[in-house]
């Protein structure tokens, strides 16, 4: 049987929410194609299928709300047609099982639990610079962003980082593992790592202070994941897109002063 072919549908030029999926695939050594980057006029295809008032259906799959989306051919749906799904956590759960990055039957729900928590933080960090309206410019909501970012840094970071740190300690004691769930790398680790890396970009001063408070998570874990096989090479390559005007943005006035 031919191997499944994975195609990713997303906006070009930004890491965005698709970066969580890219990290899973890179860490597992799974080949993939990114339509907007790898095909001529590929973004038009993304727009037709995933965006607009009347997105096109693919092989009878239901409509997409928005990218990111994953299309699987050669064994996706089991009926000779491709499978197409959207929503970052949904894609992670699907690919986690297919690539062995979900921790296996015993631990897959814990892996998903941690990844979903990290994606909650992902959204809170994004909303720190767009607390009023996603459709409005940052400059139109700067005063509100100053208050929101302060709350995220002072109240939400300790809550999330404390949970991740407890997961590290639990896994070390219960499983003798150096990651968050089990002994091997899972998409819980790559998802948490991506959010932490984005926070280091958006709030460098705050994160340096928090590194002393949460040395396991922001020190050993953070450095260990980015040095893992597959990820180290990817992060040093041109495939890793730089942060820009997406989820993680650096506004110095929103950082610790």
N, C-alpha and C positions, 0 to 999 in steps of 0.2 A: 504494500500500500504506500502511496506517496505521502510524504509528510505534510502536515497542515501548513498553509501559508498565511502569515499574519500581516494584515495591512492596517496601518494606523491613520486615522483621519483627524486632523487638527489644524489650527492656524499656523502659518509658517513664521519663523523668526523669534518665537518666544518659548521658554520651557513650559510654562503654564501647568495645568493639571495633567497633561499628558506625560510630564516628566516622571511622575510616579510609575507609569506604565513602562516607559523607556528603561528606567533603572531595573525593574524586575526582569525585563527581557535581556538586558545587557549582563546582569549578574548571573542569569541562568544560561547564558551563551546561546540564546534563541534568536535565529535570524528574523528580521522583520523589514517591511518596507513602509516608509512614511510618504503617503501620497502627495502631500503639498510640497515636500522637499525633493522627492526622488522622481517625480513625473513632470513632464512638460505641461504647463498649465494645470498642474495638479490641484491647486487651490480652488479652481472652478469646480472640479469634481467634488471637493469637500463641501463647497457651498451648495451645490445642487442636492447632495444627499443629506447633509446634516443641518443646513441653515435655510433661512428664508421662510416665507409664508406657506409654501407647499413643497416640502422636501420630497425628493424622489424616493420611491420604494426600491429596494434591492432584493431580488430573489424572494419576494413575498414577505420580507422582514417588516416589522412595524416601523412607523416613522421615528426619526431621531428628534429629540428636543433640542440638542446642541452637541457640538463636539466637546470632548474627545469621543471617538467611536473606534471600534475594532471590527474588522471583517476577517472571517476565517473561512478559507476555502480548502478543498481536499480534506474532508473529514470534519467539517464544522457542524453541520446540522444533521448528518446521517441520512439525508434524503437526496443527496446529489447536488443540493444547492448550498450556497454559502450561508453562514450565520453572521449576523451583524448585531452588535450590542453596543450600548453607550453607558455613560456614567462611570467615572473613575473607579469607585469601589467595586462596582459590578464587573468591570474589566479585570481588575486585580484579582478578584475571587476566581474568575474563570481561568485566567492565565496561571494563577498560583497553583491550581489543581493540575493543569496540563504540564507545567514545567517542574513540579515538585517544590515550588517555592511557598507552599501553603502550610508546611509543617506536618502534613499527613493527616489522616483521619482523626487521630487522637488530639491534635493540637490546632486544627485549622480554624476553629471558632475563636480560639484565643488570639491567633494571628490576625484574624479579621477584626476582632475587638480592638486590638492595639492600633491597627491601620486606620480604622474608622475614627478613633480618638485623635490620631495625628491629623487626619483630614479635617476634623473640626477645628483644630488649631490653625491649620492652613487657611481656612475661611476667616477665622477671627483676625489673623494677621492681614489678610487682604482688606478686610473691612476697617482696619485701623486707619487706613488712608482714604477710605471711601465710606465713611459711616452713615452718610445721609442718603446718597444716591450713587449707584454704580454708573449711571449714565451721565453724571455731572463731572466736571473737571475737579481735580484735587483743590485747585485754588478757590473754587466756589464753596468748599466745605472745610477750609483749612482750620478754622477755629474749633470746629467740632472734632476734626481729626486729632488736634493736639490733646484734647481731653480723652478721646477714645484710646489713642496710642499710649497715653500715660496709664490708663486702666489695664490695657493689655500687658504692658511691661511689668507693672507693679503687682497686679492681681492674677492675671491669667497665666503668665509665664511660670510662676512658682507652682501653680496648681497642676499644669500639664507636665512640667519638668519633674516635679515630685512624683507623679504617677509613673512616668517612664523610668525614673530612677528606682522606684520600688519594683517595677517589673524586672529590671536588671538584677536586682538583689534576689528576688524570688527565683528567677531562672537559674542563677548561679548556685543557689542552695538546693533547689528541687531537681535540676537537670544537669548541673555542672556545666552549664553553657555560658558562653561569653556574650551571647546576643540576647534578644528580648524574650524569645520563645523557642525552647529546644536548643539542640547543640549546633544546628546548621543555620545559615543565613536564610531568612524568609522575607516575604514582601512587607512584613511588619517592620523589619529593620530598615529596608530601603525607603519605605514611606516616611518613617520617623526621621531618618537621616536627611531626606530631602527638605522636610520642613525645618529642621534645625539649621541646615545649610542656608536656606532662605532667610532665616532669622539672623544669622551671622551677617548676611549681606544688608538686610534692612535695618538692623539695630546693633551695629558692631560694638558700641560702647556698653550697651546693656548686656550683651551676651558675654563680653569679657568679664564683667562683674559676676554674672550668673555661673560662669565656668568654675569659679572658686566655690560656689554654693552647691553645684551639682557636678562634681569632678568625674563621676562614673559615666554619666550620660554625655556631658559636653566635652569630656576629655577622652578617656579610653574608648568608649563606644563610638563616638563621632570619628575619631581618627582611625579606628579599626575597620569600620564599615567602608570608608572611602579607600582603604588599602586592600579590600577584598578582591579576589580574582575576578576579572571581568569588569569590575567597577573602576579600578585604578586606571586601566587602559582607556576606558570610555571617558572618564573625567578629564583625562589629558588630551583627548582627541577633539577634532573640530565638530564632532557630532554633538558634543555637550554645548548647548546654547547658553550664552551669557544671560544673566538676569537683565530685565529691561523694564518696560512699562507694563508689567503684568501683575502677577500676584504679589511678588516681593519687590518693593521699591524702596530706595534709600532716600529719605528726606531727613537731613541732619536735624532739623528742628523737632522731629518726632522721636528722636533717640534720647537716651539719658543725657542730661546736660551737666 
